[in-house]
Amino acid sequence: MEDGLPGTSTRRTFLSAIGGSTLLYAAETPKTVWSVAADGFLFEWDFASDRASVRAAEAPGPLWRGGLLPGLLVERANKSQTYLKAVVDVEKSVHDSSGGRLALAFSSHARGELEFKATPAGFDIVAFEITWLSQPLPIVCLYFGTALLSAEEKAAAPVLDQEFWPNWDSAGFAVPGAKGAPLQSVFRRWDLGNARLPLGSFGPSLGTPYAAAYPRPLYAAALGDDTGWVCAGAGSVSDGALCLTVQSSSACLSILYREDLWGGPSAQHRSWESPLRLAWAADPWHAYQKYFASFDSVRPAPPVSLRPQWNSWGDFRKGIYRLREFADWTKSLGAEILGIDDRWESFTGSGEPNLERFPQFDEDIRYIQSIGLRPGFWQPVGWVDRPAEAGLSPNDLVTGPDGAPRRMSWDVNPRARGHYCLDPSSSRTVEFLRRRTVRLMERYRPALLKLDFGYGLPSPHAGVPRGPLLRGERFSFRLIEIIAEAARSVDRDVAIEYYSLHPLWRSVVNVVALDDLGDAGHEEADGHGQWSIWSALAGGGASIMASSGYDWNADGEVVLNSAVIGVPGAVLSRTMEDGSAVPAVYINRRMALNRWYRRTSNWSPLWLNSSPGGLLRDPRMYSFGRLERIGITALALREANKHSIAADAVKGMLWNGSWAVIAQDDLDVFRTNTLACIPVGGIMLDMPRTAHPKRVLAITRSGEHAWRDWRWDHGRLRLNAPSAIDELLGFLVLSS
């Protein structure tokens, strides 16, 4: 291949396909090279030498290159580990313009087959299978993007005992929210050293910093440079733990099994469905978007999943457990779901109330319901503190090789006592989860279950379910699936809330929750902005609960983001951190947001002057909007950097200060009959309107009154906000 990629020096012609893929073959192209051009990018793969690359049109070199054939790290009979890299038998392989089937050999140990195809997003390994030629070998890890080291390369390696090395090379990596406090998603190739970035449900237990919840599991990572990015991810929920593994400055996808510890399938034949997909685009966000769009995951969001919620964790984390007071507060702010968070149970995982902490719990729930709220409940995904009281034995829990139950905590510190972990391959565990969930649903009729700590389970290094098919990424997925199925057997429209953006989770989860920004440290405004940008990946039908941080002083920025991305939600306390009263203006913004947000789930982002990120650039939030089929339905307009916005993107709108602008019907913000305008430090708003307003109302806590400080001039509305806004929620511009 060209530009330093070993393989062939044959001339090729770059063809760009619009709306599809074009396979390229010149007469002199070797029969082992397969190429596809789409959307201004060229993918080439010489499968005989296992050298692949993606490059942008006119770019001098590839933005990503490396191998795609699988490699297996296995344990041999003498307990030593051996790396087996697939080699293609060219004579037994077939391929055409749409894809192909490759015959594989893994030394003298196994034979296999790999099926691949071109897709609208890019490239897909449809299936991969092996047949052991003698006794099946336990798989320690499966890799995509590795190669054996030559003798010369071994002499330069920083370790002595590794015979292979990652070979995916690019200028940078992008894994949403990989690092916390402050949040970071984009890294130069040398920033990570030797790092393992879990892409699924094993964050803390595989050693990542505790940025463990939203937006994982992602099952994908992006690699690229200033000319473009490749998103590489799984096409199915894996039975191993999926990671981006980086050594020095090269990377690979690794799927950890550790069958040397736990055993595995004893059959001679082993298969993997859709283990790898590639999608490419100009920046990492759009590469992820193309990868996510390759899954058929559009499901209507039930109405209850679009209701605003307020979560008790803001009070609970301060040791304040007065549910009726909290209910009155929640009702006064206009939220509709009161989320009762961690610490409500008699012990973690019991599903029963702690009557020492909440002596009138059932009466409190009835009070919550009597004032027009619906409760929601926090539930741990796989933890239980007193298994014997739950009717469970060690056979129903994840154990170590010695048969002793393993325990896990949120930070996996072995000096913390931790929680016992449920094994979903046990029928008694399944029945316990079903009974617990049905009892909770029937007794309290919650609108929502907030599921948590599916990422707080043992990794394959420490413990696995007994059933091999429920290991790896399927571990937490199955636990959540059991809970969701049981909850829906009582109320089919109950909202099931979790953190994953991945489309494969839409079958069990219908609310994507941004986490509570604890991982952002004191960078809550910037953190929520970055999380909001990533959240737009789920805007194609999922309900997005926008959440909050702990800091009321940063909440204005959170409110602006939430006006665009989705359902309002908060974990804010009823007091400031020093115990003083929350300023009225902060409360007003939340009341306005709960009243006027968009109750729809199918949208895409309008970036304006916000950036989805790129090489050396984490996503950055300034002004942005919500695009629905009818046009722009919501805008977050900030003062910062506003002059960089193209005038035609917002039809020449002008403003001072920050505003949230939200259409209240099925027309866009320029045509809507009812336009909500929330000043978040806003002073003036000037925008085109298709109809002369009949009136403008100022909405306050105590009511509404006609607002006089506005004018209409040649199709434009100019609205001025008062300097003192302690009672003001916002304005309604009425055209009918």
Secondary structure, DSSP 8 states (H G I E B T S, - for coil): --TT-SS----------SSS-EE---TTS-TTEEEEEETTEEEEEETTTTEEEEEETT-SS-SEEE--SEEEEEE-TTS-EEEEE-EEEEEEEEE-SSEEEEEEEETTTEEEEEEEEE-SSEEEEEEEEEEESSS---EEEEEESEEE--HHHHHH-S-SS--EEE-BB-SEEEEEEEETTTTEEEEETTSSSSEEEE-SS-TGGGT--S--STT----EEEEEETTEEEEEE-SS--SSEEEEEEETTEEEEEEE--HHHH----SSEEEEEEEEEEEEESSHHHHHHHHHHTS-------GGGGS-EEETHHHHTTT---HHHHHHHHHHTT-SEEEE-TT-BSSTT--SB-TTT-TTHHHHHHHHHHTT-EEEEEEESSEES-TTTTT--GGGB-B-TTS-B-EE-TT--TTS--EEEB-TTSHHHHHHHHHHHHHHHHHH--SEEEEE-TTSS--TTT---SSGGG-TTHHHHHHHHHHHHHHHHH-TT-EEEE----GGGGGT--EEE---SGGGTT-HHHHHHHHHHHHGGGTBT-EEE----S-GGGHHHHHHHHHHHSB-EE---SS-TTS----HHHHHHHHHHHHHS----B-EEE-TT-B--BTTB--B-SSEEEEETTEEEEEEE-STTGGGS-GGGGTT-EEES-EEEEE-SSS-TTT-SEEEEEESS--EEEEE-SS--SEEEEEETTEEEE--SEEEETTEEEEE--S--TTEEEEEEE--
